[in-house]
Amino acid sequence: MTRDLVILCGGKGTRLKSFTKNTPKPLIKINNILFLDYLINFYQKYYFKKIYLLAGYKGKKIEKLYHNKRFNLIDIEVIIEKKLMGTGGSLLQLKKKITNDFILINGDSYVDYNFDKFQKLDKNFLGKILISSKKNYKENKKLVGLKIKKDNSLYFGKNSNYFNAGVYYFKREIFKHIKSNSSLENDVLPSLINSNNICGSKTSGFFIDIGLPRNLRLAKKTLISHVKKKSIFFDRDGVLNHDYGYVHTYSKFKWKQNVLKTLKYLNEKKYYLFIITNQAGIGRGYYTENQFYELHKKLKIFLIKKKIYIDEVVFCPHHPTKGIGIYKKNCKCRKPNNLLVQNIIKKWPINIKKSLMIGDKQSDKKCAEKSKLKFYFSEKDLYFQIKKKIKL
């Protein structure tokens, strides 16, 4: 099923004072990475039709950075509320846009959990709430004291330190229960919980809410250490798939030997995986950017069904001499230049010293050298190379 991801970004952040005087809360930087990027990074490897950012306070700044942009093949739309409407009223703006089930998350909290498990919803419920029991967040007074019955429905119980972690799975029918100028946490969800319409899912994973100054300081100490990972940057054609020359259709895309096994192995080893590819065929007019996106959307769906996840795919469409029109350009993104790699490094918490690039051309090697990444030329059996020779 195609579904959307909705991120609530409208809070004013009054308790953060100086931090949010000129900046909306989701755009606060944690170790030089925007907090909103941490959230998008977590979800973009999954398949979503669209990401909606519901902005309010200083919403133009969010719009400038994200509106009509693509993150890992997912289109992003920013909607700015004209007046304060509450979290429920803000969500109502999407009533005519969302056609299926959707995921909703708070834009000021990060939680690590099993998304594959969470996105399954029993037909008897209107929605699901992720609940956490982290002791550092007892001051969270919205939807606290939550328990789960044997049928998975949520209820308010005594002696429970579980609280709403700010992650929701909703059926589209939830809109029938939301009024304008309402709060999801205070007005909508408590009554739905009391009527056994909401189920729950527990997580003991990492959780951080940056809504208070002390939590923001804690985030700067703990978030980066939790999400910082080793990474592998792959060239595409000739490394992951057979290079028949300007491959741009799903029917012509053929994985090389043991590539799928390799990607799954690296997922299990907790590596970030990126594809960095020159696509001069776009610049030469052989196929379009939209055809490239359509191919990779199909590949993404194929991989997800096999529980394999690529964190981001980026490409250069230019050619310095044979490009047509706007694509004839001596750019900084075409390998051996490393702008694409640098852009990823800016928004992903990567352990550069323990990361590497695998390619099949000298331009890949030079790109790796400029990015201070270890480099390996790809071999026939990628799995054997990574496990036995590179020894990851």
C-alpha positions in Angstrom: 0.0 0.0 0.0 1.2 3.5 -0.8 1.1 5.8 2.2 2.3 9.2 3.2 4.5 10.5 6.0 3.3 13.6 7.9 5.7 15.5 10.2 4.3 18.1 12.6 6.6 21.1 12.4 4.4 23.9 13.6 5.3 24.3 17.3 6.7 27.6 18.5 9.1 26.2 21.0 8.5 28.8 23.6 10.3 26.8 26.3 13.5 26.9 24.2 13.5 30.8 24.0 16.8 31.9 22.5 17.1 28.7 20.4 13.9 29.3 18.6 13.8 33.2 18.5 14.6 33.1 14.8 14.4 29.4 14.0 11.6 26.8 14.0 12.2 24.0 16.4 12.8 21.3 13.8 15.5 23.4 12.2 17.7 23.5 15.3 21.0 22.0 14.6 22.3 19.0 16.6 26.0 18.5 15.9 25.7 20.6 12.7 22.8 18.5 11.3 19.3 19.9 11.2 17.0 18.0 13.6 14.5 17.6 10.8 17.1 15.9 8.7 17.6 13.3 11.4 13.9 12.5 11.2 13.7 12.4 7.4 16.9 10.2 7.3 15.3 7.6 9.6 12.1 7.3 7.4 13.2 8.0 3.8 14.7 4.5 3.3 11.1 3.2 3.5 8.6 3.7 0.8 6.3 6.7 1.1 4.4 8.3 -1.7 5.0 11.7 -0.2 6.3 13.6 2.9 4.1 16.4 4.2 5.7 19.0 6.6 3.0 20.8 8.5 4.7 24.1 9.4 3.6 27.1 11.4 6.0 29.2 13.4 8.8 30.5 11.0 7.4 28.1 8.5 8.9 30.0 5.5 12.3 28.8 6.6 11.2 25.2 6.4 9.5 25.9 3.1 12.7 27.3 1.7 14.7 24.3 2.6 12.3 21.5 1.8 9.3 22.5 -0.3 9.1 20.6 -3.7 12.4 18.9 -2.9 13.1 15.1 -3.2 14.7 13.1 -0.5 15.6 9.6 -1.6 13.0 9.6 -4.3 10.2 10.9 -2.1 8.6 14.3 -2.9 8.2 16.7 -0.1 5.4 19.3 0.3 5.5 22.0 3.0 2.1 23.4 4.2 2.1 26.5 6.4 -0.9 27.1 8.6 -2.1 30.7 8.3 -3.1 30.8 12.0 -2.6 28.6 15.1 -4.9 25.6 14.6 -3.5 23.0 17.1 -2.0 19.7 16.0 -5.5 18.4 15.1 -6.4 21.5 13.1 -3.1 21.4 11.3 -3.6 17.8 10.3 -7.0 18.6 8.9 -5.3 20.6 6.2 -4.5 17.2 4.6 -8.0 15.8 4.6 -8.3 16.2 0.8 -4.7 15.2 0.0 -4.3 12.0 1.9 -6.1 9.0 0.4 -4.8 6.1 2.4 -3.4 5.2 5.8 -0.5 7.4 6.9 2.3 7.8 9.4 2.3 10.9 11.6 5.3 11.9 13.8 6.2 14.9 16.0 8.9 17.1 14.5 10.6 17.7 17.8 11.3 14.1 19.0 13.4 11.2 17.6 12.7 7.6 18.5 14.4 4.5 17.3 12.0 1.6 16.8 11.1 -1.3 14.5 9.1 0.5 11.8 8.4 -2.7 9.9 6.6 -4.1 12.9 4.8 -0.8 13.7 3.3 -0.2 10.3 1.0 -3.2 10.6 -2.4 -2.2 11.9 -5.3 -4.4 12.9 -8.4 -3.6 11.0 -10.4 -3.2 14.2 -8.5 0.0 15.1 -8.5 3.5 13.7 -4.8 4.0 14.7 -1.8 2.9 16.6 0.5 4.9 19.0 4.1 4.1 19.8 4.7 4.3 23.5 8.0 4.6 25.4 9.0 4.3 29.0 12.2 6.3 29.0 12.7 7.7 32.5 14.2 11.0 31.3 10.8 12.2 30.0 8.5 12.0 32.9 7.7 15.7 32.4 5.8 14.7 29.2 2.3 15.3 30.4 0.4 14.4 27.2 -1.0 10.9 27.0 0.9 9.4 30.0 0.2 6.3 32.0 -0.5 4.2 29.0 -0.9 0.4 29.0 -1.7 -2.2 26.4 -4.5 -4.8 26.8 -4.2 -8.4 25.5 -6.0 -7.3 22.3 -3.4 -4.6 21.8 -5.8 -1.8 22.5 -4.5 1.1 24.6 -5.9 2.3 27.9 -5.0 4.6 30.7 -3.8 2.6 33.7 -2.2 3.1 37.1 1.5 2.5 37.8 2.6 2.9 34.2 5.4 5.1 33.1 4.7 4.5 29.4 3.9 7.6 27.5 3.2 8.7 23.9 6.4 8.7 21.9 5.0 11.0 19.2 4.7 8.3 16.4 1.3 7.4 15.0 -0.2 5.1 12.4 -3.7 6.3 11.3 -6.3 5.1 9.0 -7.7 7.9 6.8 -11.0 7.7 8.8 -9.2 9.5 11.7 -10.2 12.8 10.0 -13.8 12.2 10.9 -12.9 12.5 14.6 -10.8 15.7 14.3 -12.2 19.2 14.6 -10.5 22.5 13.7 -8.5 24.2 16.4 -8.1 21.0 18.3 -5.2 19.1 19.9 -4.6 15.5 18.9 -3.0 14.7 22.3 -5.6 16.5 24.5 -8.9 16.4 22.5 -8.9 13.7 19.9 -6.8 10.7 21.1 -7.9 10.4 24.7 -11.5 9.8 23.7 -10.5 7.3 21.0 -8.4 5.5 23.5 -11.2 5.3 26.0 -13.5 3.9 23.3 -11.0 1.2 22.4 -10.3 2.6 18.9 -6.5 2.9 19.3 -4.0 0.2 19.8 -0.4 0.5 21.0 3.1 -0.7 20.3 5.9 -0.5 22.9 9.5 0.5 22.2 12.6 0.4 24.4 14.6 2.1 21.8 16.5 5.4 22.0 14.2 8.4 22.5 14.9 12.1 22.7 12.5 15.1 22.8 14.1 18.5 22.2 11.2 20.5 23.6 13.0 21.6 26.8 16.4 23.2 27.1 17.8 20.3 29.2 16.6 17.8 26.7 18.2 19.8 23.8 21.5 19.8 25.7 21.1 16.0 26.2 20.3 15.5 22.5 23.6 17.2 21.6 25.4 14.7 23.8 23.5 11.5 23.0 21.8 11.7 19.6 24.9 11.8 17.4 26.5 8.9 19.3 23.3 6.8 18.7 22.9 7.5 15.0 26.5 7.9 13.8 27.4 5.0 11.6 30.0 3.6 9.2 28.9 4.1 5.6 29.5 2.6 2.1 29.1 4.7 -1.0 28.4 2.6 -4.1 28.7 3.5 -7.7 25.8 1.9 -9.5 26.4 0.7 -13.1 29.0 -2.0 -13.3 29.1 -2.3 -9.5 25.6 -3.1 -8.3 24.1 -3.9 -11.7 25.3 -5.1 -15.1 26.3 -2.1 -17.2 24.7 -2.5 -20.6 25.0 1.2 -21.4 22.6 3.9 -20.1 20.4 1.5 -18.1 17.2 3.4 -17.3 14.3 0.9 -17.4 13.4 -1.8 -14.8 13.3 -4.5 -17.4 17.0 -3.8 -18.4 18.2 -3.5 -14.8 20.0 -6.7 -13.8 21.6 -7.1 -10.3 25.2 -8.5 -10.4 26.2 -11.6 -8.5 25.4 -11.7 -4.8 24.6 -7.9 -4.7 21.3 -8.4 -2.9 23.0 -10.7 -0.4 25.7 -8.1 0.2 23.2 -5.2 0.8 21.2 -7.3 3.3 24.4 -8.3 5.1 25.5 -4.6 5.3 22.0 -3.6 6.6 22.4 -6.2 9.3 25.9 -4.7 10.1 24.2 -1.3 10.6 26.0 0.5 7.7 24.4 3.5 6.0 24.2 2.6 2.3 24.4 5.3 -0.5 24.3 5.1 -4.2 26.3 7.9 -6.0 26.0 7.7 -9.8 26.8 9.7 -12.9 23.9 9.6 -15.2 25.1 11.4 -18.3 22.4 9.6 -20.3 20.0 12.2 -18.9 22.2 15.0 -20.1 22.7 13.5 -23.5 18.9 13.2 -23.9 18.7 9.4 -23.9 16.2 9.4 -21.0 14.8 11.8 -18.5 15.2 12.5 -14.8 11.7 11.3 -14.3 12.6 8.0 -15.9 15.5 7.7 -13.6 13.3 8.3 -10.6 10.7 5.8 -11.8 13.3 3.1 -12.2 14.6 3.7 -8.7 11.2 3.8 -7.1 10.5 0.3 -8.6 13.9 -0.8 -7.3 13.2 0.6 -3.9 9.9 -1.3 -3.7 11.6 -4.5 -4.8 14.3 -4.1 -2.2 11.9 -3.2 0.6 9.9 -6.4 0.0 13.2 -8.3 0.6 13.8 -6.2 3.8 16.8 -4.5 2.1 17.2 -0.7 2.5 19.2 1.9 0.7 19.5 5.1 2.7 19.8 7.5 -0.2 20.3 7.5 -4.0 21.9 10.6 -5.6 23.0 11.3 -9.2 24.5 13.8 -11.5 22.6 14.3 -14.8 25.2 16.6 -16.5 27.9 16.1 -19.1 30.6 18.8 -19.7 30.7 18.5 -23.5 27.9 16.4 -24.8 25.1 17.5 -22.5 22.0 19.2 -24.1 20.7 22.5 -22.9 20.9 23.0 -19.1 22.7 19.6 -18.8 25.8 20.8 -20.7 27.7 21.9 -17.7 31.1 21.5 -16.1 29.5 20.8 -12.7 30.8 20.0 -9.3 28.5 17.0 -8.8 29.8 14.8 -11.6 32.5 12.3 -10.4 35.4 12.6 -10.0 34.1 15.8 -8.3 32.6 15.0 -4.9 29.8 17.5 -4.3 27.2 14.6 -4.1 29.3 12.9 -1.4 29.8 16.2 0.5 26.0 16.9 0.4 25.3 13.5 2.0 28.0 14.1 4.7 26.4 17.4 5.6 23.0 15.9 6.5 24.0 12.3 7.6 25.9 11.5 10.8 28.7 9.5 9.1 31.8 8.1 10.6 34.1 9.1 7.8 37.2 7.4 9.1 35.4 4.0 9.0 33.5 4.5 5.7 34.5 3.6 2.2 33.5 3.8 -1.5 33.3 1.0 -4.0 33.4 1.8 -7.7 34.7 0.5 -11.0 36.3 3.6 -12.6 39.1 6.0 -11.9 36.6 8.8 -11.5 35.1 6.9 -8.5 38.5 6.5 -7.0 39.3 10.2 -7.3 36.0 11.1 -5.9 36.7 8.9 -2.9 40.1 10.5 -2.4 38.7 14.0 -2.4 36.1 12.9 0.2 38.8 11.2 2.4 37.1 7.8 1.9 38.9 4.5 1.5 38.3 3.1 -2.0 38.0 -0.4 -3.5 37.5 -1.4 -7.1 34.5 -3.7 -7.3 35.1 -7.4 -8.0 32.9 -10.0 -9.7 31.4 -11.3 -6.4 30.7 -8.3 -4.2 29.7 -10.4 -1.2 32.9 -12.4 -1.2 34.9 -9.2 -1.7 33.3 -7.3 1.2 33.2 -10.2 3.7 36.5 -12.0 2.9 38.8 -9.4 1.4 37.6 -6.0 2.8 36.5 -8.0 5.9 33.6 -5.9 7.1 
